[in-house]
């Protein structure tokens, strides 16, 4: 509970350093596209905690582009930088170790992600029938109206509690059960 609201890269770095004696971990909070090839080549391993599929696909492609093949057509181990991809989609989480040009890459796993869910505007506005319609209405309609200019932070417990409470109210209004935190 002490980590709620703190930067995940800093929290993860502290955890790893505490858990693995002698290891050095540097946390970065920026766009992965801002770093050049030399930066990535200086890493022994890259651990991603990226927030979207586009960035995760980009870093996977970068790691694969840095892995070279030897004269016999085999991956050159000196050029392989292991990439650990970890993330969540809703309440489901995963962690994959990707060894470029040896194991399946991130792109090979893309079909395992659920498709992005977007509900019809008229459904969430006038005829919600499912708990997720209530949550979508709160996030897409009510939040921007009542909290203009504030981006939803799903790591912020206050934001999530507010969304949950308003979603429950919306569900109650339409007699819908099943909205959970």
Secondary structure, 3 states (H helix, E strand, C coil): CCCCCCCHHHHHHHHHHHHCCCCCCCCCCCCHHHCCHHHHHCCCEEEECCCCHHHHHHHHHHHHHHCCECCCCCECHHHCCEEEEEEEECCEEEEEEECCCCCCCHHHHHHHCCCCCCCCHHHHHHCCCCHHHHHHHHHHHHHHHHCCCCCCCCCCHHHHHHHHHHHHHHHHHCCCCCCCC
